[in-house]
Amino acid sequence: MKIWGAHVVFHRLLRTRSVSSVCAVLLCKRTQDAPIYAGYWGLIGGTLDDGEEPASGALREVEEELGIPRAELTLQFLCDVRVQRNADPCEIGARYFAAPLDRSMDKLTLMYNSAERKVEGERLGWFTAE
């Protein structure tokens, strides 16, 4: 299976009104003109460059999309997901990593991509399973 993409599941604990906290994950809403899954919420990440290792690609995507330097992150392997599209016998896959990110929304910004002349997402949000 060829790994073609890498994504990061950023997580943090959010305080609630009660004594307990809940775990939340960071999602980005894709733009309405995105080539696939327009307007959907998804993880930070994307397609790997030719010859790029998945962890390096995930860190590059995070830096491009959120402006967070690679040195500030520690990725932990989470899983590989296999995808087979249509009748194509070749399987492709995406590698997923987990990383803590203790930043509130006012400290997170979607970065402008000067090559594509746009911001890659519409907004960010911390989501819980609650």
Backbone as ProteinMPNN parsed JSONL, in Angstrom:
{"seq_chain_A": "MKIWGAHVVFHRLLRTRSVSSVCAVLLCKRTQDAPIYAGYWGLIGGTLDDGEEPASGALREVEEELGIPRAELTLQFLCDVRVQRNADPCEIGARYFAAPLDRSMDKLTLMYNSAERKVEGERLGWFTAE", "coords_chain_A": {"N_chain_A": [[0.847, -1.183, 0.0], [0.578, 2.153, -0.905], [1.43, 5.045, 0.805], [-0.143, 8.055, 0.623], [-0.955, 10.343, 1.866], [-0.87, 12.418, 4.856], [-1.961, 13.078, 8.134], [-2.849, 14.981, 11.079], [-4.074, 14.379, 14.275], [-4.876, 16.622, 16.388], [-5.061, 17.146, 19.857], [-6.572, 18.136, 22.992], [-7.292, 18.926, 26.445], [-10.35, 20.214, 27.5], [-11.755, 22.485, 29.754], [-14.705, 22.091, 31.676], [-17.933, 23.164, 32.936], [-18.337, 21.678, 35.161], [-16.328, 19.756, 37.48], [-14.768, 18.077, 35.969], [-12.859, 17.461, 32.903], [-12.974, 17.456, 29.304], [-11.892, 15.63, 26.433], [-10.82, 17.115, 23.432], [-10.727, 17.471, 19.851], [-8.963, 19.092, 17.2], [-10.416, 20.535, 14.4], [-10.646, 21.506, 10.946], [-12.536, 23.541, 8.844], [-13.135, 22.911, 5.521], [-12.67, 24.886, 2.556], [-15.229, 26.217, 0.35], [-14.477, 25.971, -2.268], [-12.722, 23.875, -2.341], [-10.927, 21.095, -3.768], [-11.803, 18.463, -3.145], [-14.265, 17.188, -0.906], [-15.482, 19.663, -0.235], [-16.375, 22.232, 1.995], [-16.598, 20.506, 4.158], [-15.739, 19.401, 7.496], [-12.49, 18.627, 8.663], [-9.34, 16.961, 9.427], [-6.089, 18.417, 10.107], [-3.728, 18.372, 7.548], [-2.509, 16.636, 4.594], [-1.658, 15.887, 1.15], [1.259, 13.977, 0.443], [4.503, 15.068, -0.653], [6.485, 13.988, -3.49], [8.502, 11.281, -2.575], [8.55, 12.042, 0.074], [8.576, 11.45, 3.557], [5.944, 10.21, 5.67], [5.705, 11.362, 8.362], [7.276, 13.673, 8.151], [5.882, 14.967, 6.119], [3.427, 15.417, 7.388], [4.21, 17.218, 9.412], [5.12, 19.313, 7.79], [2.716, 20.076, 6.519], [1.257, 20.974, 8.757], [2.79, 23.178, 9.507], [2.5, 24.741, 7.185], [-0.314, 25.132, 7.124], [-1.112, 25.985, 9.708], [0.983, 27.437, 10.734], [2.591, 26.566, 12.795], [5.695, 25.851, 14.1], [7.798, 23.049, 13.261], [9.516, 22.158, 15.284], [8.118, 22.549, 17.623], [6.363, 20.483, 17.94], [5.451, 17.119, 18.758], [4.987, 14.196, 17.241], [2.94, 11.288, 17.392], [2.63, 8.062, 16.169], [-0.488, 6.972, 14.962], [-2.356, 5.495, 13.242], [-2.687, 3.686, 10.102], [-4.71, 4.183, 7.27], [-6.427, 2.42, 4.849], [-7.436, 2.827, 1.475], [-9.467, 2.048, -1.253], [-10.293, 2.978, -4.377], [-13.054, 3.026, -6.559], [-12.866, 0.703, -9.245], [-10.191, 0.34, -9.222], [-7.346, -1.599, -8.718], [-5.257, -0.943, -7.071], [-4.282, -0.117, -3.799], [-4.411, 2.764, -1.802], [-3.226, 4.908, 0.788], [-3.523, 6.672, 3.932], [-1.616, 8.135, 6.496], [-1.977, 8.542, 9.934], [-1.355, 10.682, 12.658], [-1.002, 11.507, 16.141], [-1.069, 14.348, 18.309], [-0.471, 16.414, 21.112], [-1.941, 19.627, 21.634], [-1.993, 22.393, 23.203], [-3.521, 24.927, 22.854], [-5.602, 27.73, 22.768], [-8.467, 28.89, 20.867], [-8.008, 31.573, 20.177], [-5.326, 31.645, 19.8], [-4.756, 30.292, 17.533], [-4.346, 30.252, 14.026], [-5.358, 30.17, 10.66], [-3.195, 29.852, 7.953], [-2.155, 31.941, 5.199], [-1.83, 30.808, 1.925], [0.469, 31.563, -0.275], [1.207, 30.569, -2.783], [-1.102, 29.354, -3.794], [-2.733, 31.434, -3.477], [-4.668, 31.788, -1.42], [-6.414, 31.039, 1.669], [-6.327, 27.876, 3.181], [-8.476, 26.839, 4.588], [-11.771, 27.495, 5.992], [-12.436, 27.908, 8.68], [-11.454, 27.126, 12.085], [-11.935, 24.734, 14.752], [-12.399, 23.442, 18.061], [-13.513, 20.266, 18.855], [-15.65, 18.059, 20.665], [-16.681, 14.75, 21.676], [-18.956, 14.889, 23.036]], "CA_chain_A": [[0.0, 0.0, 0.0], [1.319, 3.414, -0.994], [0.914, 6.117, 1.665], [-0.192, 9.275, -0.188], [-1.317, 11.511, 2.675], [-0.578, 12.366, 6.286], [-2.843, 13.973, 8.873], [-2.564, 15.04, 12.505], [-5.186, 14.518, 15.201], [-4.47, 17.437, 17.528], [-5.994, 16.961, 20.968], [-6.325, 18.864, 24.238], [-8.37, 18.852, 27.423], [-11.122, 21.438, 27.678], [-12.457, 22.556, 31.036], [-16.158, 22.201, 31.613], [-18.499, 23.824, 34.114], [-18.151, 20.779, 36.3], [-14.93, 19.561, 37.884], [-14.055, 17.274, 34.977], [-12.48, 18.013, 31.608], [-13.254, 16.556, 28.19], [-10.89, 15.672, 25.372], [-11.312, 17.709, 22.189], [-9.826, 17.406, 18.703], [-8.997, 20.274, 16.347], [-10.842, 20.301, 13.024], [-10.623, 22.661, 10.048], [-13.593, 23.484, 7.832], [-12.573, 23.106, 4.185], [-13.303, 25.957, 1.785], [-16.267, 25.781, -0.594], [-13.848, 25.675, -3.559], [-11.746, 22.79, -2.18], [-11.101, 20.105, -4.839], [-12.623, 17.356, -2.638], [-14.892, 17.396, 0.4], [-15.699, 21.101, -0.028], [-17.275, 22.595, 3.083], [-16.593, 19.519, 5.233], [-14.748, 19.542, 8.554], [-11.488, 17.57, 8.582], [-8.097, 17.112, 10.182], [-4.982, 19.143, 9.482], [-2.853, 17.459, 6.825], [-2.69, 16.673, 3.155], [-0.927, 14.977, 0.27], [2.722, 13.964, 0.564], [5.31, 15.358, -1.828], [7.214, 12.81, -3.966], [9.622, 10.85, -1.753], [8.456, 12.589, 1.437], [8.136, 10.543, 4.61], [4.679, 10.674, 6.234], [5.847, 12.262, 9.517], [7.768, 14.956, 7.637], [4.785, 15.582, 5.388], [2.449, 15.908, 8.366], [4.781, 18.417, 10.032], [5.12, 20.368, 6.774], [1.336, 20.531, 6.362], [0.9, 21.747, 9.948], [3.471, 24.477, 9.413], [1.874, 25.493, 6.092], [-1.714, 25.456, 7.389], [-1.314, 26.65, 10.993], [2.14, 28.247, 11.093], [3.246, 26.042, 13.999], [6.994, 25.275, 13.711], [7.998, 21.616, 13.48], [10.227, 21.922, 16.548], [7.176, 22.644, 18.746], [5.436, 19.358, 17.915], [5.895, 15.73, 18.871], [3.962, 13.346, 16.653], [2.901, 9.883, 17.763], [1.907, 7.276, 15.168], [-1.824, 6.564, 15.389], [-2.794, 4.379, 12.407], [-2.755, 3.836, 8.655], [-6.038, 3.879, 6.742], [-6.359, 1.994, 3.45], [-8.565, 3.239, 0.643], [-9.457, 1.551, -2.616], [-11.305, 3.754, -5.079], [-13.661, 2.455, -7.761], [-12.398, -0.646, -9.568], [-8.725, 0.373, -9.237], [-6.834, -2.645, -7.826], [-4.215, -0.402, -6.199], [-4.702, 0.504, -2.564], [-3.643, 3.908, -1.345], [-3.5, 5.068, 2.202], [-3.134, 7.876, 4.658], [-1.068, 7.868, 7.829], [-2.491, 9.464, 10.937], [-0.533, 10.899, 13.845], [-1.646, 12.258, 17.222], [-0.17, 15.292, 18.97], [-1.15, 17.366, 21.987], [-1.824, 21.032, 21.228], [-2.69, 23.135, 24.244], [-3.703, 26.309, 22.406], [-7.004, 28.12, 22.625], [-8.796, 29.356, 19.519], [-7.424, 32.887, 19.897], [-3.9, 31.458, 19.511], [-4.65, 29.501, 16.307], [-4.662, 31.008, 12.819], [-5.133, 29.528, 9.368], [-2.197, 30.621, 7.218], [-2.377, 32.26, 3.793], [-0.965, 30.073, 1.006], [0.758, 32.518, -1.352], [1.269, 29.874, -4.075], [-2.477, 29.165, -4.256], [-3.381, 32.734, -3.248], [-5.856, 31.63, -0.593], [-6.311, 30.305, 2.919], [-6.79, 26.523, 2.852], [-9.691, 26.481, 5.303], [-12.655, 28.602, 6.36], [-12.342, 28.155, 10.117], [-10.971, 26.063, 12.956], [-12.727, 24.544, 15.951], [-12.154, 22.296, 18.942], [-14.739, 19.485, 18.931], [-15.678, 16.926, 21.576], [-17.673, 13.731, 21.346], [-20.117, 15.156, 23.904]], "C_chain_A": [[0.889, 1.242, 0.0], [0.644, 4.454, -0.1], [0.993, 7.412, 0.876], [-0.498, 10.521, 0.627], [-0.956, 11.309, 4.13], [-1.403, 13.441, 6.986], [-2.517, 13.898, 10.356], [-3.873, 15.224, 13.274], [-4.648, 15.305, 16.397], [-5.518, 17.281, 18.62], [-5.569, 17.808, 22.165], [-7.498, 18.637, 25.17], [-9.032, 20.211, 27.537], [-11.809, 21.383, 29.03], [-13.953, 22.689, 30.797], [-16.649, 22.92, 32.861], [-18.347, 22.963, 35.361], [-16.66, 20.637, 36.592], [-14.121, 18.87, 36.792], [-13.689, 18.072, 33.726], [-12.856, 17.001, 30.536], [-12.156, 16.717, 27.141], [-11.541, 16.231, 24.102], [-10.272, 17.523, 21.098], [-10.029, 18.65, 17.846], [-9.394, 19.87, 14.931], [-10.822, 21.612, 12.249], [-11.753, 22.488, 9.029], [-12.977, 23.824, 6.478], [-13.346, 24.207, 3.458], [-14.331, 25.379, 0.814], [-15.689, 25.462, -1.97], [-12.765, 24.598, -3.455], [-11.992, 21.722, -3.245], [-11.896, 18.868, -4.422], [-13.133, 17.722, -1.251], [-15.081, 18.877, 0.738], [-16.72, 21.334, 1.083], [-17.312, 21.616, 4.241], [-15.535, 19.879, 6.279], [-13.781, 18.369, 8.477], [-10.276, 17.883, 9.437], [-7.094, 17.962, 9.414], [-4.086, 18.116, 8.8], [-3.104, 17.56, 5.34], [-1.838, 15.654, 2.442], [0.58, 15.108, 0.48], [3.372, 14.372, -0.751], [6.044, 14.084, -2.235], [8.41, 12.518, -3.07], [9.578, 11.328, -0.307], [7.959, 11.52, 2.406], [6.861, 11.079, 5.25], [4.808, 11.63, 7.421], [6.333, 13.637, 9.077], [6.678, 15.7, 6.885], [3.726, 16.146, 6.319], [2.947, 17.19, 9.028], [4.809, 19.591, 9.057], [3.716, 20.941, 6.609], [0.885, 21.378, 7.554], [1.537, 23.128, 9.899], [2.847, 25.343, 8.326], [0.475, 25.982, 6.471], [-1.933, 26.261, 8.669], [-0.147, 27.539, 11.422], [2.86, 27.785, 12.351], [4.552, 25.372, 13.578], [7.115, 23.8, 14.1], [8.596, 21.315, 14.846], [9.292, 21.956, 17.76], [6.259, 21.433, 18.867], [6.133, 18.023, 18.091], [4.754, 14.861, 18.364], [4.089, 11.918, 17.173], [2.077, 9.154, 16.705], [0.579, 6.823, 15.75], [-2.294, 5.352, 14.583], [-2.596, 4.706, 10.929], [-4.161, 3.441, 8.222], [-5.892, 3.557, 5.264], [-7.618, 2.416, 2.719], [-8.391, 2.602, -0.729], [-10.603, 2.239, -3.337], [-11.742, 3.067, -6.365], [-13.149, 1.045, -8.002], [-10.878, -0.719, -9.623], [-8.185, -0.668, -8.254], [-5.777, -2.128, -6.845], [-4.825, 0.235, -4.956], [-3.811, 1.698, -2.288], [-3.991, 4.111, 0.122], [-3.068, 6.41, 2.74], [-2.636, 7.455, 6.027], [-1.545, 8.966, 8.766], [-1.577, 9.482, 12.153], [-1.374, 11.635, 14.882], [-0.606, 13.186, 17.833], [-0.982, 16.187, 19.905], [-0.937, 18.787, 21.467], [-2.646, 21.859, 22.211], [-2.748, 24.619, 23.879], [-5.192, 26.592, 22.256], [-7.215, 28.698, 21.229], [-8.165, 30.706, 19.194], [-5.929, 32.813, 19.605], [-3.675, 30.647, 18.229], [-5.104, 30.322, 15.112], [-4.421, 30.142, 11.589], [-4.225, 30.433, 8.541], [-2.604, 30.831, 5.753], [-1.364, 31.504, 2.953], [-0.715, 30.978, -0.196], [0.819, 31.85, -2.726], [-0.139, 29.694, -4.653], [-3.317, 30.43, -4.095], [-4.7, 32.602, -2.495], [-5.484, 30.99, 0.747], [-6.951, 28.948, 2.671], [-8.069, 26.109, 3.569], [-10.505, 27.714, 5.637], [-12.559, 28.94, 7.835], [-11.824, 26.925, 10.831], [-11.916, 25.926, 14.14], [-12.273, 23.336, 16.733], [-13.49, 21.577, 19.125], [-14.582, 18.332, 19.915], [-16.704, 15.922, 21.087], [-18.953, 13.928, 22.167], [-21.273, 15.679, 23.113]], "O_chain_A": [[1.82, 1.362, 0.796], [-0.552, 4.713, -0.225], [2.085, 7.831, 0.494], [-0.323, 11.638, 0.139], [-0.761, 10.183, 4.587], [-1.529, 14.564, 6.498], [-1.984, 12.899, 10.84], [-4.671, 16.109, 12.965], [-4.042, 14.734, 17.304], [-6.718, 17.284, 18.345], [-4.398, 18.149, 22.335], [-8.57, 18.21, 24.741], [-8.359, 21.234, 27.655], [-12.378, 20.358, 29.406], [-14.394, 23.321, 29.837], [-15.857, 23.246, 33.745], [-18.241, 23.475, 36.476], [-15.836, 21.335, 36.0], [-12.909, 19.064, 36.706], [-14.147, 19.197, 33.525], [-13.035, 15.819, 30.83], [-11.573, 17.789, 26.985], [-12.663, 15.866, 23.75], [-9.077, 17.427, 21.38], [-11.132, 19.194, 17.776], [-8.789, 18.978, 14.337], [-10.963, 22.691, 12.825], [-11.904, 21.424, 8.43], [-12.375, 24.884, 6.305], [-14.528, 24.425, 3.719], [-14.299, 24.189, 0.499], [-16.326, 24.765, -2.76], [-11.975, 24.428, -4.384], [-13.143, 21.462, -3.596], [-12.592, 18.278, -5.248], [-12.494, 18.48, -0.522], [-14.86, 19.288, 1.877], [-17.785, 20.718, 1.108], [-18.002, 21.872, 5.227], [-14.563, 20.573, 5.982], [-14.203, 17.235, 8.249], [-10.197, 18.928, 10.083], [-7.245, 18.19, 8.214], [-3.724, 17.105, 9.402], [-3.816, 18.45, 4.876], [-1.358, 14.689, 3.036], [1.103, 16.207, 0.67], [2.863, 14.065, -1.828], [6.213, 13.186, -1.41], [9.238, 13.396, -2.828], [10.496, 11.039, 0.46], [7.028, 10.776, 2.098], [6.706, 12.295, 5.364], [4.081, 12.622, 7.48], [5.853, 14.655, 9.576], [6.561, 16.92, 6.998], [3.188, 17.226, 6.074], [2.184, 18.143, 9.185], [4.553, 20.73, 9.446], [3.546, 22.159, 6.566], [0.205, 22.388, 7.374], [0.892, 24.128, 10.215], [2.681, 26.548, 8.516], [0.117, 27.121, 6.173], [-2.82, 27.113, 8.727], [-0.276, 28.311, 12.372], [3.658, 28.533, 12.916], [4.533, 24.429, 12.787], [6.6, 23.369, 15.132], [8.227, 20.332, 15.489], [9.647, 21.44, 18.82], [5.458, 21.36, 19.799], [7.258, 17.825, 17.632], [3.689, 14.795, 18.977], [5.192, 11.406, 17.368], [0.965, 9.57, 16.38], [0.516, 6.349, 16.884], [-2.596, 4.305, 15.155], [-2.366, 5.857, 10.56], [-4.734, 2.484, 8.742], [-5.302, 4.332, 4.511], [-8.72, 2.369, 3.265], [-7.299, 2.616, -1.296], [-11.761, 2.094, -2.945], [-10.921, 2.593, -7.149], [-13.012, 0.269, -7.056], [-10.328, -1.742, -10.031], [-8.529, -0.628, -7.073], [-5.442, -2.82, -5.883], [-5.764, 1.026, -5.047], [-2.602, 1.648, -2.512], [-4.956, 3.535, 0.624], [-2.351, 7.172, 2.091], [-3.172, 6.53, 6.639], [-1.52, 10.151, 8.434], [-1.094, 8.446, 12.61], [-2.346, 12.307, 14.537], [0.582, 12.864, 17.875], [-2.055, 16.664, 19.536], [0.122, 19.106, 20.926], [-3.859, 22.0, 22.053], [-2.105, 25.453, 24.516], [-5.939, 25.793, 21.691], [-6.256, 28.961, 20.503], [-7.82, 30.957, 18.039], [-5.328, 33.81, 19.205], [-2.534, 30.349, 17.878], [-6.125, 31.007, 15.173], [-3.399, 29.462, 11.49], [-4.46, 31.637, 8.442], [-3.3, 30.008, 5.159], [-0.167, 31.551, 3.235], [-1.593, 31.139, -1.044], [0.516, 32.49, -3.733], [-0.345, 29.862, -5.855], [-4.468, 30.482, -4.527], [-5.708, 33.206, -2.861], [-4.381, 30.471, 0.921], [-7.997, 28.863, 2.027], [-8.687, 25.116, 3.187], [-10.006, 28.838, 5.577], [-12.595, 30.112, 8.211], [-11.761, 25.833, 10.267], [-12.614, 26.874, 14.498], [-11.824, 22.338, 16.168], [-14.484, 22.197, 19.502], [-13.524, 17.707, 19.994], [-17.498, 16.212, 20.191], [-19.923, 13.191, 21.989], [-22.331, 15.957, 23.677]]}, "name": "protein", "num_of_chains": 1, "seq": "MKIWGAHVVFHRLLRTRSVSSVCAVLLCKRTQDAPIYAGYWGLIGGTLDDGEEPASGALREVEEELGIPRAELTLQFLCDVRVQRNADPCEIGARYFAAPLDRSMDKLTLMYNSAERKVEGERLGWFTAE"}
